Structures are given as structure tokens and as C-alpha cells.
Amino acid sequence: MSYKTERALASNSELKSLLEKVPDTYFDFVLGVMLTFVDDKAGQNKMISFLKTNPNANTDDVSEYENKLLFGY
């Protein structure tokens, strides 16, 4: 595993755990979200809040929220 991958996955254990609980999750999805917010603590916290508020969210829902955080839509 590359340093960048290890760093991303270790950047926020709570976020990683919540992403792993998304019903249709898979490793690359978790890694992608973690890489997106690796240096963005505010983004991590917003995603954690979203996942806690929406425990039944699927990967499409999470990706849509991720795009909203990144691009405003």
C-alpha cells in the first residue's frame, strides 16, 4: 500500500468506520472519499455529520454529498 493510501486511510478513523458501514460500500469508495478529505478536517467533520444523520445513505448519496461539499452542487 502506498504512503498516500495509508495516510488517507489513517487520517480519520471515525470517518473511515462510518464509510465502511455504508450499505453498498467497497474499498475503493472508502479510499476515494478519504483521499478527497485527507487534508480537510472541516470536510471530514461535515461528511461524518452527514453519515450519522443519514445512516441508510448508499454510496450514490455519499458521492452526491461529497460533490456538494467540493463543488457546491
N, C-alpha and C positions, 0 to 999 in steps of 0.2 A: 504494500500500500504506500502511496506517495506521501510525502510530508504534507502537501496541501490537503489531501484527503483526510489524513489523520488529524490535522489541525482543525479542519472544518467539523469533523465528527465530534471532536473534543471541546468545541467552542461553547456549547451549552447543552449539558446533559438533560435538562428538563425538556427543552425543545426537541431534542433527538428522541427522547422517550415518547413524547406526545405524537410525533410524526410516525413512529413505529406502530402506534396504535390506530392509525387511520385505517379504516376497513379494507381498502384495496391497495395498501401501501406496498412498496418494493424498495430494494436497497438504493437504486439509482435516484428514485424520487426523494428519499430522505437525504441522500448526499447532495442532490441539486439544491434543495431548499437550504440545507446547512451551508453550502458554498455561497449561496446568494447573500446570506446574512452573517457570514463569518466575522466581519468587522463592523457590524451594525447592531449594537446592543439594543437600540430603540426598536429596530425592525424585529429582532428576536423576541422582544417583550410583546410587541403587537401581535406577532404570529402565535405566541404562547396564549395570549388572551383570546385570540380567535379560536384556537383549537379547544380551549377549555369551555368557551361559550357555545361552541358547535361540535360536541363530541361525536356526532354522527356524520360529520363532513367527510366527503370522499376526496380522492386526490385531485379531481377536477375542481372541487370547491376550494381546496387549499391553493391550487395553482392560480385560480381566478383571484383570490385574495392577495396572493403574492404579487400578481401583476398590478393590482390596485395599489399596493404599497409602493411598488417600483415606478409605475408609470402613471398613476393617478386615474386608472380606469378599471 
